[in-house]
Amino acid sequence: MDAPFRAFAPAKVNLFLHVGAPRPDGRHPLDSLVVFAGREAADVLEVRRSAADGLSIDGPYCDVLLDEQDNLVLQALSRLRGQARIPDEKDSPIHFSLTKRLPIAAGLGGGSADAAAALRLLTREVFDLPARVASDLAPQLGGDVLACVYNTPASMRGDGDELLPLLQGPLLDQFDRHRGGGLPALLVNPGVPCPTGPVFKHYDLLDPAPLNEVVLPTLQSRHEFYDWLASETRNDLQAVAINLVPDISRLLERLSVLKGVCLVRMSGSGATCFALFNHMEDALLAQSEVSREVPTWWVRATRLGEGV
């Protein structure tokens, strides 16, 4: 491997997130429709053979990860070595270079996306393994990793380990980046971390009801899809996250008055929120407007659909 192999690790966005009451093991059943951003909102991972296994990190959000001893990227390599009968570090050392461009603890699945990118690169480019090896290992690394390995619009259930990719139909056409599709969107993070653990802990205090899974309808247009999202779905963690991080409320209020906005919601456990539009021109205009108004916020206009 004379030159490094590279992959984007795009942000994962939960268009809706329904969360059921915790099971006896403390885990929560989920029902979510996940989509992925373009390269405007993605980390970048490179892998090359080296003298020893290792990980170097740069980028605007690298500081939090520099002292981390067991990054998910290295965990992906370790588990692959342990279960896929590939050469160990002594015989085939691997070095990763991660450019961290996504905010940390932001509800975008950034760490999961990085681990998934590592699995895709290692299995496909480095060790020439079947794609199923990556998907089999993914759930061991975290709830979002499997969705990020597939990197395609999907219904995500269970602990995140039950994935039903959207294979056909008008709804999938809305997300098809290769056909010029993808939902025009603005992603904004207020620069305040919102760790998942405390959000779920406070959510449990609300005594949540058992989960009723959503049946995705047959929708013919983007307008119908947005109306359905607004009327039939929600993010169950949004109100709890707002109580813990009040800046989320201010952010949602600001996004709700953008020109051409159709739907505003928080992604995952927060604090990143998204605004959906009918036209990419409106999303780009909103990016300029919000960035100018609050320079400290992380702001990206992108199309949501298949990952890059």
N, C-alpha and C positions, 0 to 999 in steps of 0.2 A: 504494500500500500504506500506508494511514493507520495501521493497527495491525499489530504484528508477527505473523507466523505462527510457531507453536510446534510442536515435536515432542519426544517423549521418545526418548532413546537408551538403551534398556535393556541391562543386562549380558547378555553371551552366556556360556552355560555349556556346557562339553563334558561330556556325560554319560559318554562314553568318548572316548579319544584314543589311537589306534594310530599309531605313527610308524615308517616304514621306513628302511632304510639310505639315506644321502645319495646323490643322483645325481652325475654328473660336474660339474654346475654348482653343487654344494654345497647345493641345495635338497632338502627331505625330502618324500616322498610321505606324505600323511596320510589317515586314515580316522576320521571322528568323527561322532557324533550330537550336533547342537547344538540347544539350546533357549534361550529368552529369559525374563528375569525380568519382573515387573510394575513399575509405576512406583515402588514402594518402593525399587528398586535400579536407578536410571536417572539418567543425566545429562539436562539439559533444554537444548534449543537453540532460540533465537529468531532470526528473520531479518527484516530490514526494509530498505527503500531508504534511502540515506543520502547524505551529501555525498562520501564516499569509501569504498572498500573497507576493511574493518577487522574486528577481532575483540576483544571484551572478555570477560574471564573472571572469574567469581567462584565462590563455593562453598567447601566445606571442603577440597577437594583442588586448588585453583587455583594454589597457590604454585609448584609444579614447572613449570607451563606458562606462567607470566607472561612469562618471558624467552625463550620459544620463538619463533623467527622464522618457522618454516614449519609451523605447525600443520596437521594433516590436514584440518581444516575449510576452511582457506584453500586448501590444495592441491586440494580437491574443486571449489571455485569456479574456480580457475585452469584446471584441466583441462576443466571444463565450458565455459569461455569459449573454450578453444583448439580444442575438437572439436565443439561443438554449434551453432556459428554464432549465438551469442547476443550481445547488446550488450556491449561492453567496459566497463572501469571508468569511462571518461570519460562514456559515455552512460547507464550504468545501474549506479551504485555500490551495493554491498551491504554491510550491516553485520550481523555475527553477535553474539549474546550467549549465552555458554555458561556454564551453572551446573554446575560439576564436582562431582558427588556420589559418583562411583565412585573407588575408590583407583587409583593409578597403578601400572603394571607389576604387575598383580594377577591376570592370567590370566582377565580378564573381557571382554577386547576393548573396553575403554572408548574408546580413541582411534578404533578402527574403527567403533564404534557412533556416535560423534560425526560422523565423515565420512559414514557412511551416512545419518544424519538430515539432514545438509546436502544430500546428493544428492536425497533424497526431497522436501525442502522446495523446493529450487531448481527441480527438474523439474516437480513437481506444482503448486505454489502460485505460484511467482514467474514462471517462464518458460513454463508450460503446454506442457511437452515430453512425448513418449511415455515410459512407464515404462521401456522398454528402454534409454533413454539412460543412466539411472542404473545399471542392471545391466551395461551394456557398459563403463562407466567404472570401476566398482567394483574389479575385479581390479588395476587400475593403481595403486591406492592402498594395497594391502596384502592379505594372505591372508584376513583375516576380514571384509573390507568387503562382499563380495558377500553372504555369509550375513546380515549385519546389514541390508543393503538389503531383502532379502526378509523378514527379521524373523519367520520362521516355522520351526517344527521341520523339520530337514532333515538328510540325510546329506551330509557335506562331505568331498570327496576331492581328489586332486591336490595343488596348492599352496593349496587352499581355493577354487580357481576352478571346481571341478566340484561343482555343488550339485544335489541331488535332493530337493526338498521332499516331505514326506509329504503325499500328496494325499487319502488316504481310508483307511478301515479302522479296526479297534478301537484300534490303537496311537495313531493321530492323535486319536481321541476322548479319550484320556487327557490330551492337551495343550490341548484346546479351551477356552480361557478364556471364550469367549462362551456356552458351555453350563455354566458353573460349574465347569469342569475346571481342568487345570493341576496339576502335581505339587507337593504341599506340600513346601516346602524351607526350609532355613536356610542362608544364605550368610555366611561368616565370613572376614575377612582379618585376619592377626595384626599388621598395621601395618608389615611389613617388605617392601620391594620385592624382586621376584624377576624381573629382566630376562630376556627370552626368549633373547637371544643366548648368554649363558654357559650356560644350561640345555642348549641344543642342542649347544653345543661339548663339554660333558662327556658328553652322551648319545652322541655319536659315538665317544668313547673306549671305549665298551662294545662296539663292533663290532656294531651292530644288524643283525638279519636283514632280508631283503626283506619287503615288506608283503603280507599276505594280507587282502584286503578282507572285511568282515563282511557277511553276508546277514541283513538284519533279518527276524526271524521274524514269523509271525502269532500275536499274543498277545491273549488275550481279557480279561485283567484286569491291574490295576496290580500285584497280587501276583506274577503270572507275569512281568511286565516287570522288576520289581525283582530277582527271582531270576535272570532271564536276564542282566541287567547285572552282577550279582555273580559269576556263574559263567563267563560267556563273554567278558566285556570287561574293560578296564583302562584306566589312564592310563600310558602308557609313560614319561612324563617325571616321574612322581611320585617315584620313588626317587632320581633324580638331583637333583631340586629339594630334596628333604629333606636330601641331603648338603650342598647349598649354603646352605640356609636351614633349620637344625634346628628352628626354631619351628613349621614345618609339621607335624612329627611330633607335637609337643605338642598342636597344634590338632586333628589327626586323632584322637588318643587321647581328647581331651575330647569331641569330637562323638560318638564311638562309644558312649559310655555315656549319651547323652541318652535320656530316656523316649520310647518309641515309634519310635526311629530304625530305619530299614530298610537304609540304605546310606550309607556315608561315602566320599568320594573328593575328590581335588584337581581343580580345573578348569584346563584349558589348561596353561600352563607354570608356574602358581602365582603367588602363594602362597595365593590364595583357595581354600577348601575348601567343600564342600557336604554337607549331610545331608538325606536324603530321608525323608519320613514318609507314612503313610497318611492322616493327618488334619491339617488346618490348625491345629486347636487345639493339637496337640502342637508344631508348628513355632513358634507364637506363644509358647507356654510356654517353649520352649527359648530363644527370643530374649531373653525377660526374664531367664532364668536365667544365660545366658552373658554378657549385657551387664552384669548386676550383678556377676558374678564377675570379669570382666576388662574394665573400662571402656575400656581403650585399644584394644580390638579393634573393627573395623568389623563390625557384626552386622545382618543384615536377614532377616526372614522374608518369604517371597514364594511365589507359585505360578509354576512353570516351565512354559512352553509357548509359545504365540504371543506375540510382542512387543506392547507397547502402542503 
